[in-house]
């Protein structure tokens, strides 16, 4: 009877030990997922904050660039003289004839404006309005002209320069830049205003690039009227139709502050979001991603572990029931072992080696302890998987392709800038690098980075047998060389030294690294290194190419190729270097 009572007590102890173990595993799983969710949310918020900062700065830079560009019109002496001449005419019929007569003069100056800013391919219209509110010049004439005295753009533009996104009459979004035109710099009353209308292609390129934002992430702009003014990923025709009244928008326009956190978006979906408040521009940029997508990997793993936990619990329960049938007198040793397991020590083993029922019980007990220990190891491994999933968000993706890589470098820039101040040096490089980058972009090239006084760029569509992209590269290079005259004119106006530069180009395999939190690519490899090294072999204001690129484009019409030297790659290999010239008819 004592043995029976002891057996019953041992069954209870074993059952209790197993129950405590299962509870411990369950608590460990719950805490693991809780902290995993917290860490994952912090990582996503850091990424969203980075995206909103980078994209917001890009939008602000774009608006400031447009305002700086339109100042060219406002400070043009010829345009001011034309405006003063037309403002002095009161008779509408005489004014209309005079406007037609002076249209070509205006057009010449506007074309000069386009050339100065690098040929703005997004430009749709330029309007010059006199102080009496009448159209003096329109790049694209409209049938129904109007008096601008009561027009909101005219009233606001007379006071200060500004830029904003509006919905045009054609139903498309427009970027409108307005500046007052003064007869003299110190005047307080303008003689008219200039209105430049462009499409929103540049802004869309910043916002619609959703790389790194998953399947539900998006970036968009909201104006001070809490109206979405750029494209939505989920709703068609959202610009200027979709109200966005979320905490991020209210925090910006009410308190002039940025906001990030979890909230309901304009679809009433729970999202994680971060904002970049541009109160002075009347805009706030939002970067958001659905909460469900963020935590889906953790939820999926959680479901699998719960199923595994249920199976393990059933297995362990069955083993406990079986073991309870085989308990015999060495109950104290088994009970102590069970208590240690309940206390979290899963390394304990009974090590009973008898071949009777006690021995079998001992072996089963030891197996149970080992399985529980293995289950904890598996849970730990799954925690590592969760951490790895967090880190994936910060990794680079890489691929290799054959591209045309180019390098443009100023000749003797160190000597030229030796006597310049820091501000003058900065302006010196800015004029050159911005001019080169604008031309590269127009011909489909991708600017990678500036390296001191040089610019590294490549043409991504040259991984093909089609000669079109290569012809674009050659046209781009020739235009860059021809632009030297205009660049030096700007240098002279700024009282900076004139420059000469050289361009080198190669073709071959390139490694392209795409950063998950940035829209800018980086390239590297032997082709990039060779392009930079052969650049020094070029004479000032010339284009040279490597042998691999020569073999690719030597059949292109309109250009001549002359071998000028060889570049030693190593002791056994040499690379032919060719001078490229454009043929004249």
Protein Blocks (a to p, Z undefined) as FASTA:
>chain_A
ZZmmmmmmmmmmmmmmmmmmmmmmmmmmmmmmmmmmmmmmmmmmmmmmmmmmmmmmmmmm
mmmmmmmmmmmmmmmmklmmmmmmmmmpmblklmmmmmmmmmmmmmmmmmmmmmmnopaa
kbfbdcdddfkopafbdfbacfbdcdfklgmklmmmmmpgcddddddfkopacddddddd
dfbfkbcbdfbdcdddddfklmmmmmmmmghkajmbccddddfkopafbdcfkbghkgop
accddfklmmmmmnopacddddddfkopacdddddddfknopacdddddfklmmmmmmmm
mmmmmmmmmmmmmmmmmmmmmmmmmgcfklmmmmmmmmmmmnopakbcfkiabfbfklmm
mmmmmmmmmmmmmmmmmmmmmmmmmmmmmmmmmpccdddddddddddddehklmmmmmpc
fklmmmmmmmmmmmmmmmmmmnopacfbdehjaccdddfklncfbfklmmmmmmmmmmmm
mmmmmmmmmmmmnopacdddddddddddddddddfkbcbdcdedjklmmmmmmmmmpceh
iacddfklmmmmmmpghiacddfbdcdfblmbccdddddddddZZ
